[in-house]
Amino acid sequence: MASPSSSSRPRTWRYRVFTSFHGPDVRKTFLSHLRKQFNCNGISMFDDQGIERSQTIKPELIRAIRESRISIVVLSKYYASSSWCLDELVEIFKCKEDKNQIVMTIFYGGVDPSDMRKQTGDFGKVFKKTCARKTKEERRKWSQALTDAGNIAGEHLLNWDNESEMIEKIVRDVSNKLNVTISSDFEDMVGIEAHLEKMQSLLHLDDEEDVAMIVGICGPAGIGKTTIARALHRRLSSNFQHTCFMENIRGSYKSSLDEYGLKLCLQEKLLSKILNQDSMKLHNLGEIHERLCDLKVLIILDDVDNLQQLEALANDTNWFGLGSRIIVTTEDQELLEQYGINSIYHVDFPTKIEAREIFRRYAFTRRSSAPDGFEKLAERAAELCGNLPLGLRVMGSVLRGKKEDDWESILLRLENSSIPNIDKVLRVRYDNLHENEQSLLLLIAFFFNYYNYGHVKELLAENNMDVRFGLKTLAYKSLIQISEQGTIVMHKLLHQVCRQAIQRQEPWKRQILVDTDEILDVLEKDSGKRSLMGISFDISTIKDSMDISPRALKRMRNLQFIRIYNTRQDTNVRVHVPEDMDFPPRLKLLHWEKYPGMCLPHTLKPEHLVELNLENSKLKHLWEGTQVCFYLSLL
């Protein structure tokens, strides 16, 4: 597999800042203070101490310029007297053009930006002396570089009463410019900039004098909520006095401590992180307000799943100083609404094009396209992940570097099982549901996916289940989506989790059958149970033929949903249905692809049927005689 082109690799910078200057006075005063402030803020700056600056720019300086993210040009009245300094300036603007380097200017020592742009006044006189005996091309390059530098709006010492305040402003500006570019940690998240733009519009960062504000990020597991929050933290940290990223808060209330003790524990952890002090102790829950009320802070509360967690960590925006921002990530939209958080960013699934790009970056080492022979396999893999970013990343990593035959084998296996490292993430979400919501989720997975909301309520009308509340809960917890048109959609990867949830149940407790051997045992050997609620059967999984017993369904008085389908349309499975086969009395959904008979058995009483789907069947008529149908819709 070919390596990616150099242009597709993320640029890495050895230094954050390179400073171009002339004059020992600048080094001993201004630059020494600037360097100290950069060190305090974790900003690396190229150290030119010991490099002798002669009339010719040194290779070490050229290399340092090219390996720096930002060049700061300190333009003093002595700048035009140095050939090597002018050569530095030419190299800096070349890097600005070729490498998208950031250039900042500082006008120091009384130099006039206008004189620099036009090379006039005292600055111009000195420049002309420096240009003597130089080639026309050298003079042109220097002149253009000075013009470009003079056109960049920078800080001017004459505009400041206090040099230290100017230096603090410069450090903040440098931090902001560095943070505008997301670090390489987030480059593999396609579309990250669009997410950040939408979040920043919700945060209203320009309202610095406003009270603290809480904003939510909501979406299903694996959609990228935490990554967006981390990228925001990376970008916005320099705008706040203190910041804190509290990760993976989920489950923090499952402890032997009482509610008061848990809240105090969470507050101590938050305060320790914000103030960067280990093991801080609080004596009461009111102390956090006293410690933080005057501080402008940025706090990320990641993967919150309990209202008490929010009450412990951000119960009142007055706890925090003006301009503070608290960002909460969760899968549970209802939790945010219960807490009164109205500014919510719902993270959408990537488009098909974006999903394929995410997958390619992990599967093909950032190739712009799949290699020959892998195009169809790549589309198949991305389709299997259902556009879920976590699934695309994991799937790409699993397949990376493997041969085409191995891809085929792995994909075939994963199409009938779960994807490693994803099942455990989604299974936790299923296990935390109430048993009513678990049952509803299983019914959606095997019978009602892509069904209309109202139609599902009809199908479940007589069950002891609050369908409206259940569907709302599942949607709030990002386990299903309900479109504006009312269509219920479950993610493909969650479908596999539901299948495994059924397989983990004790056989006698199962209300839904999906396993081929178990279904054959029921339909051929009359071993069904009264408690059984639904059968979802892919008949392409049986070898040759199947003979259904006439009494197979007789004992299953609670059976309401039958879905028999064929995923491999090229297979010709022979299914024999006896004319006198008993159907359960409460049947509401009968979906049977390629039904083999000419007529439905006379024992089928359709008074409870809501949906009858017999596509691609050999039927000549539905049933003998006249039947009463109260709710039926034919599909």
N, C-alpha and C positions, 0 to 999 in steps of 0.2 A: 504494500500500500504506500503510495507516494506521500512524502512529507509535504506539509502546507507551504505555500509561498511565503517569503519573508514579509510581504505586505499584509498578510492575513494574521500574523502574530501580533499579540498585544505589545505595545511599546513599553519597555522598562527604562526608567530613568535612574541613573546612579546617584545623582544629586537632585534635591528639590530646587535649590537656588544657586545661581552663579552671579557674582557681583563684578561689574566692570567699573573701574574708577581710575583716577589719577591724582596723586598728591599724598604725601605722608600725613598731612593734617586730617584728611578724610579717613585714613586707616585708623589712626590713633583715637579719634573721637567718635564720629558718627558710626563707622563700620563696626567698631568694637562693641558699642552699645547694641547695635542691630543684631550682631552675632549672638550676644548674650540672650536677647529676647527670643531669637529663633530657637536656640538650644532649650530654653524653658518651655517652648511650645512644640518641641519634637520635630522641628523643621531642619533638615540637614542642609548645610551650606558649604560650598566648595571652599577649602582652606588653601589659599595661595601663599601662605607664609613660607618663606624659603625659596620661592621661585623668583629668580632674578629677572626683572623686567628691563630689557634692553631696547634697542631701536627696532627689534624684530619680534613679532609675536611668537611665543614659544609653542612647540607642539603640545606640551602639557595643558596649556591654556585652551588651545583649540579643542582638544579632546574633552576638557571639562565643560566647555560651552555646549558641545554637541550632546553631552550626557546629562544636561541639566534641564529640568522641566520649566523653570522660570529664570530669565535673566533680568537682573535689576541693574540699570545703567545710572550711575551717580554722575550727573553732568555738572561739573564745576567749571570755573573760568579757566582752569589749567588744562582742561580736557583736550582742547584743540592743539596743544603743543607737543603731543606725543604720537609718533607714528604707530607704535604698537597698540596704543589705546584706540586709535582710529581703525586699525586693522581688526581689533576685537569687535568693534561696533559693526563693521562689515560682516564679520562671521556670525554675529548674533542675529542680524536681520536675514542672513542666508538661512539660518536654522529656523527662524520664524516662518519663512516661506516654505522650506522643505520639510520641516519636522513639526510644524504647528506649535512651535515653542511660544510661550507667553513672554512678552517683553513689557517691563514696567520702568518708568523713568522717575528720577528724583532730581530736581533742580536745586543745586547746592552752591553756596558761596557767592550769591549775587548774580549768577548767570541769567541772561534774558532769553527765554525760549524763542522769541522772535529773531534775535540775533543768531541763535543757533540754526533755526530753519533756513535763514537767508544768508548765513555766514557774513554778517555785517557787524558794525561797531567794533569794540575792542576784541571781541571774540573772533570776528572776521579777519582782523589784522594779524592775530596770532596764527590763525589757520592758514593764511596766505604764506607766511614764513615757513610753516611746516610743509607746505606743498611745493616749495622751491626745489628744483632739481628732481621732481617726481614726474612720472609719465602722465600723460593725459588720462589714461584709463584709471590709474590710481587716484588722481584728483577727482575724477567723476564718481568713483565708488565711494570715496570718503564724503564727498558733498551730498550724495544721495542718502547715505547712512545718517548724516547729521540732520538732513531734512526730515527723514522718517522719524528720528528720535524726537525732534522738536515738535512733530505733529501728534505725538502721544501725550495725552493729558496725564500729567503726573503730579506728585506732591512738590510744592515749592516751599522751601524753608522760610522765605520771607512772609508767607501767609500764616505762620505759626508763632505764637508767643513762647511756646515751650517745646523744645526739640524732643524731649522724652515722649510727649503726647503724640507728636508726629510719628515717632518710631512705633509706638503702640498701634497707631492707625495703619501703618505699613504692614506690620505683622498680621493684623486682622485681615487686611486685603489679600495678602499672600495666602493665608490659610483658606480664605473663601475661594480664591482662584484654584488652589490645589484641590479643594473639595468639590468643585464643579465637575471635575473629571472623576467618574466613578473608578475606584481601584480595580485591579485585575480580578479581585475576588468576585466581582459582579458582572464581568464582561460576558460570561456565558449565559446570562439571563437575557434572552432576546426580548426587546421591548421595554427594558428597564427605564429608559428615559421617559417614555410615555407615562408609565406608572408614577414616576417621581413628579412629573409636571402636574398630574391630577392631584396628587397628595399635597403638593406645596400650595396649590390653589385653595384646598380645604383648610390648610393650616393658617392662612392669613398672616404670614410672617412679618409683613410690613407694619402690622398693628402692635408695635413694641410696647406702647403704653397701655395696651388692653390687658384685662385680667387673664389669668391662665385659661387654657382651652384644652379640652379633651376631644380627640379624633379617633375613630375606630377604623380598623382594616379588617374586612370580613370576607370569607371564602372557604371552600372545601379544603380538606387536608391535601397537601402537596401542590397547591396552586401557586405558591410563592409569596405568601404573606410575610413570613419571617425574613426572606431575602429582601423584599421591598423595605421592610422596617430597618434592616441593617444598613442598606444603602442610604436611606434617609438619615440615619444616625451618623454615618460616615460623612455625608454631605453637609449636614446642618450643625454639627457639633461646635464649630468655631463661632457660631452666632450666640452661644449660650455660655454662662459662667460655669455651669457644671452640667454634666450629662451622665446618664445611666441607662444601660441596656440590661433589663432583667429578663433572662431567657427561660423558656419552658416552665412557666408558672403552673401549668396544668397539674392537677392532682395535689397541689400544696395543702389542701384542706383534708387530705386523708392522713390523719395523724392522731396520736393519742392525746395531744394537747387540746384544751378547751378553746372555745372561739376567741376569748380574750388573749390567751397565750399565743394562738396562731397569728392573730393580727399583730401583736407586739413583735413576734419573730419576723414576720414579713417586713414590718417597718424598720427593724434593726438592719435587716439585709439591704433594704433600699437605701437607707441613710449611709451605711458603710460604703456602698458602691458610689453614691453621689459624691461623698466627701473624700473618697479614696482612703478610708481608714479601716483597718481590720477590726472585726468583732466589736462594733459599737453597741453599747447597751442603753436602752431606754427604760425609764421608770414608769412611764404611763403613756397612753395613746395620744395625749395632747402635745407631747414634746416635739413630734415631727413638724407640727405647724410652727413652733417657736424656732426650730433650726432652719427651716426652709422659706419662711414667709417673705424674706427680703432678697431671695436669690432667684435669678432668671435661669430656669433649668429645663433641660430636654430629657424626658423620661420615656423609655419604651417598655411597655408591659406586654411581653410576648406569650401567646398561647394561653390566654385567660379562659377558664371554663367554669368559674364560680363567682357569684355576685359578691360573696364575702371577700374575695381577693381584691376586688375594686374598692370595696369599703375600707379595707386595710391600707391600700396603697395610694388611693386618690379620692378619698371620700368627699373632699371639698376643694374646689379650685383655689379658695383663699389660703390653702396651705402653702401655695407657691407664689413666688414673686411675679410682678408684672411681666407680661410677654412670655411666660413659661408655656411649654407645650407638652402634653402627655398623649402618647400614641398607644392604643390598645389593639393587639391583634387577637382574633378569635374566630372560631368556626360558627359561633352561636350568635346570630343577629339579634335574637330575642334578649339575650343578656345585655347587649348594648342599649337596646330600647328600654329595657326595664331600668337601666341606670340613668336614663335621660340623655344619652349620647345621640345627638341628631346628625352630626357630621360624620357620615360613614362612607368609606370607599369600598365598594364591592369589586373584588378582583375577578375579572372575567377570564374564561378559558382563552388561550391564544387561538388565533386563526389557524387554518390548516397549513398555510404557508409558514407562519411563525413556528408551528409545532414541528414541521419538517426541518426547519433551520435549527431548532433546539436539539433535535435528535441527531442531525448530521454533525453538529459540533462535538458531541460526545462519542459518536460511533466512528467518525472518519477523521479525527484529529483536525477539526475545523476546516475540512475541505468545503469548498463552495457547493459541490455537488457530489452525489454518490459515485464511486468508481463504476466502470463498466461491469454489468452483471448484477449490480446491487440495487439498481433503481427500484425495481418492483418489490424487492425484499424490504428496502427502507420504508416504502409506503405502507407495506403490510405491518411492519413493526410499529410505525407511528400510529396507524389505525388501531392497533391492539391496545395502545396506551390511551386512546380516547382523548388526545390532546392535553393530558394532565402533565404539567412540567416535571413533577417529581418522577412520574412513570417514564417520560421521555429520556430523562437524564440517566435513570437507573438502567433502562433497557439499552440505551446507547452504550453505556459502560460495560454491560454484560456481553454485548456483541462485538465490541471494539477489538480489532486485530484478528478476528476469527475468519476462517475461510467460508466460501459461499455455501458449501455443503453443511457446515456446522450451523450457519445461520438458519438454514431450512429446518434442521433437526430441533434447534432451540426454539424457534418460533412455533413449530408444531406442538412442542411440549407445553409452552407457555399459553397457547390458545386454549388449552384444556386444564390449566391450573393457574396459580397466582405467580406474580412477578416477585422475585426475591427482594426483600427490604421494603416492599410497599405493603404487603399483606399485614405486617405487624402494625404499621401506621394506621391503616384503615380499620383493622380489627378492633383496636382500642375504642374507636368512635362507635362501632356497632355494640360492643360489650357495655358501653356506658348508657345505652338507651333503656327506657322502661320496656318491659316485655310486650306491652301493647304496640309500641312503636317498632320494636323488633319484628313482630308478626306482620305489621303493615309494610315494613321495608322488604321483607321476604316476598310478600304478595306482589309488590311493585316489581321486584327483580325478575320474577318468573311468569307474571301474568299481565301486568299493567304498565310496563315501561312504554313510554310514548303515547299513553292513553290521555284522554281529556279528563280534567279534574271532575267535572260533573258526571261523566260516565263512570268513573271509579266510585263516586259516592252512590250511584245507582246500584252498582254491582255489590257493594258492601252494605247496602241499606239495612238489611235485617240482621247483621252481625252485632254482637255486643261490643262495638268498637266506635269510639268517637273519631270518625274519619276526618272530619274538618280539622279538629284540633291536632290529630296525628299527622296529617299532611303538612299543616302549618309548622309543627315542631320539626319535622324532618327537613323542611325547607330552611327554617331558621338555623338549623345545625349544619346546613350546607351538604346534606346527604342526598338530597334531590334538588332539582330546579323545576320551578313552575313558570312557564313562559307567560308573556302577556296574553297569549291566546288560550291559556289554561292547560297547555300540554305538560305532562309530568315526565321528566327525564332523569334517569339514573345513569351515573357514570359507569363505563364498562368495567373498570377495575373493581368497583364496589360490587358489581354483579358477582365476580369471583369470590369476594369476601362472603357474600350471602350464601353462595353454594357451599363454601367451607363451613359456615355457621350451621347449616342443616346437617352436614356430615358429622359435625362435632356433637350433635344431639343424640341422646339415647334413642335407638330405633323405635321403641314403643311410645316415645314422646313426640315423634315427628308428625307434623300436621301437613307437610308438603313433601312430596316425593320427587326427586330429580335424578336419582341414581338408576342407571339402566337395569342392573341386576335386580335391584329391589322392586322396580316397577314390573319387570317380567315375572317376578315371583308373585306379585299381587294379581296381575292380569291373567296369568296362566294357571295359577294354583289356588285362587280364591283365598288369599291370606290377608286381605285388606282389613283395616280397623275402622270402627265407627267414628273415631275422632279425626280421621283423615279429611283434610279440607281441600287439597288441590294436588293434581298430578301434572307435572311438566315433563314431557317425554320427547326426546329427539330420536325418532325411529331409525335414523341413519346409523345409530350406534349399535344396532343389533346385526347379527351376522347374515342370516338368510331369511327366516320367516318367523311369524308369531301367530299362534292361535289363541284368541281371547276366549276365556271360559264364559259361558252364558251367565254364570252367577258371580262373575268376578267383582262387579260393582254393587251387588245386592246388599252386602253387609255395611257398605260405606254410606250410611244414611246422611252424614254431614258433608259428603263430597259435593263441592259447589263449582269448582273450576277445573276443567280439563283442557289441557293444551298439548296437542300432539303435532309435531312439526318435523321437517326434514331439512337439516342444514346442508346436506350434500344432495343436491337435486339430481345428480347423475346416478344415484343408487336406486335400484328397483327392489325395495323391501316388500315382501309379500306379507300382508296382514289379513287374517281371516276374522271377520266380525259375524257372529251368529245372529240370525234374524230375530231370535227371541232373547237377545242379551238384555238383562235388566239394567236400567239406568237409575241412578240415585234420584230421589224425589225432589231434592232442593237444588238441582243443577242450575247454575246461573250463566256460566260461560262454557260454551263448547266450541273450541277452536281445533279443527282436525283437518290438516292439509292432506290432500289426496285420499280422502275418505274412500275406502274400497268398494262399498256397497252401492246399489242402485237406489236404495231407499233407506231412510233411518229406521231402526227397530221400532215396532209399534209400542214397545214399553216406554219409549221416551215421552214424558209428559212435559210440554214446554211452558206450563203456566208460570214457572219461576224464571224461565230463561230471559236474560237481558241481552245476550249477544250470541249469535250463531254464525260462525265463520268456517266455511267448508270449501275454501279455495282449491282450485285444480282437482276437484273430486269428480267421480263418475256418476253422481246422482242424476236420476231422471225426474224424481219428485222427492219432496222432503219426507212425507209420511202418508200413510193410508188414512183416508177419511178427513174429518175436520177436527182441528185442535184449537183450544183456547189459548191465545197468547196475549198476556197483559202488558208485558214490558219489552217484548222482543224487538231487536234491530238486527237486520240481516247484513252481513259483511262478506 
